[in-house]
Amino acid sequence: MKKKILVLIMTFASLFFLAACGSKQLSGTYQGKFDFLGSRVTDILKFDGNTVTETSDGSTKKQTGTYSIEDNKINIKLKDFKITGEITKNHKSFIVTDATGVASMLKGTKYTHQNRN
């Protein structure tokens, strides 16, 4: 009886962890740092559901848009630009591989999830 209960608990735990790994949504705050005109700037992306909000330190301007994840690619669409990146399997970070407009300076920037447990 104890073995059956243990097997049942392990099965549910495995399903829970596998479902979390396959998620196509991000949650929380990701920060990336890059150099701009001789200064180190922190860019902040906050993910909630299928939306993302972008701000930079020292700026009161926010942009809100959407994003999608397919395989190891993340595509972010904001009002003024688009960002494409490669995301890690555990979704703890991603690196910008392409961007349009003013965001093109973000190429190579690594965004890391903040306060992830």
C-alpha positions as CSV (number, residue, x, y, z in Angstrom):
1,M,0.0,0.0,0.0
2,K,2.8,2.4,0.9
3,K,4.5,1.7,-2.4
4,K,1.4,2.5,-4.4
5,I,1.0,5.8,-2.5
6,L,4.6,6.7,-3.1
7,V,4.4,5.8,-6.8
8,L,1.2,8.0,-7.1
9,I,2.9,10.9,-5.4
10,M,6.0,10.6,-7.6
11,T,3.8,10.4,-10.7
12,F,1.9,13.6,-9.8
13,A,5.1,15.4,-8.9
14,S,6.7,14.4,-12.3
15,L,3.7,15.6,-14.2
16,F,3.7,18.9,-12.4
17,F,7.4,19.5,-13.1
18,L,7.1,18.4,-16.8
19,A,4.1,20.8,-17.3
20,A,6.1,23.7,-15.8
21,C,9.1,23.0,-18.1
22,G,6.9,23.0,-21.2
23,S,5.3,26.4,-20.4
24,K,5.1,28.9,-23.3
25,Q,4.6,31.8,-20.9
26,L,7.0,33.8,-18.7
27,S,6.2,35.4,-15.4
28,G,8.0,38.0,-13.5
29,T,10.8,40.5,-14.1
30,Y,13.8,40.0,-16.4
31,Q,16.7,42.5,-16.4
32,G,19.3,43.1,-19.1
33,K,22.3,45.5,-18.9
34,F,23.9,47.1,-21.9
35,D,26.2,50.1,-22.6
36,F,24.7,53.2,-24.2
37,L,26.7,56.4,-24.8
38,G,29.3,55.5,-22.2
39,S,26.7,54.6,-19.5
40,R,25.6,51.2,-18.2
41,V,21.8,51.0,-18.7
42,T,19.4,48.4,-17.1
43,D,16.5,47.4,-19.3
44,I,13.5,45.8,-17.5
45,L,11.0,43.5,-19.0
46,K,8.0,42.4,-16.9
47,F,6.0,39.4,-18.2
48,D,2.5,38.7,-17.1
49,G,0.4,36.1,-19.0
50,N,1.0,36.9,-22.7
51,T,1.9,40.5,-22.2
52,V,5.2,42.2,-21.6
53,T,6.0,45.7,-20.3
54,E,9.4,47.3,-21.0
55,T,11.1,50.1,-19.0
56,S,14.6,51.3,-18.6
57,D,16.2,52.7,-15.4
58,G,15.7,56.4,-15.1
59,S,12.9,56.4,-17.6
60,T,9.2,57.0,-16.9
61,K,8.2,55.8,-20.4
62,K,6.7,52.3,-20.5
63,Q,5.9,50.2,-23.6
64,T,3.5,47.3,-23.4
65,G,3.3,44.5,-26.0
66,T,3.0,40.8,-26.5
67,Y,5.4,37.9,-26.8
68,S,5.5,34.3,-27.9
69,I,7.8,31.4,-27.3
70,E,8.4,28.6,-29.8
71,D,11.0,25.9,-29.0
72,N,14.0,28.0,-27.8
73,K,13.0,31.3,-29.5
74,I,11.2,34.2,-27.9
75,N,9.6,36.9,-30.0
76,I,8.7,40.2,-28.3
77,K,6.5,42.8,-30.1
78,L,6.4,46.2,-28.5
79,K,5.0,49.5,-30.0
80,D,8.3,50.9,-31.2
81,F,10.3,47.7,-31.9
82,K,10.6,43.9,-32.1
83,I,13.1,41.7,-30.2
84,T,14.0,38.1,-31.0
85,G,16.1,35.9,-28.6
86,E,17.2,32.5,-27.6
87,I,15.7,31.4,-24.3
88,T,17.0,28.7,-22.0
89,K,15.0,25.5,-21.4
90,N,14.4,26.5,-17.8
91,H,13.2,30.0,-18.9
92,K,15.6,31.7,-16.4
93,S,17.3,33.8,-19.1
94,F,17.4,34.7,-22.8
95,I,19.9,36.4,-25.1
96,V,18.8,38.9,-27.7
97,T,19.8,37.7,-31.2
98,D,18.0,40.3,-33.3
99,A,16.0,43.5,-32.8
100,T,14.6,46.4,-34.8
101,G,14.8,50.1,-34.5
102,V,16.4,51.6,-31.5
103,A,16.3,48.2,-29.8
104,S,19.0,47.0,-32.2
105,M,21.6,48.1,-29.6
106,L,20.3,45.2,-27.4
107,K,21.8,42.5,-29.6
108,G,23.8,40.2,-27.4
109,T,22.2,41.4,-24.2
110,K,21.4,38.7,-21.7
111,Y,18.1,39.1,-19.7
112,T,18.0,37.2,-16.5
113,H,14.9,36.4,-14.3
114,Q,15.0,38.3,-11.0
115,N,14.1,36.7,-7.6
116,R,13.5,33.2,-9.2
117,N,13.0,30.5,-6.6
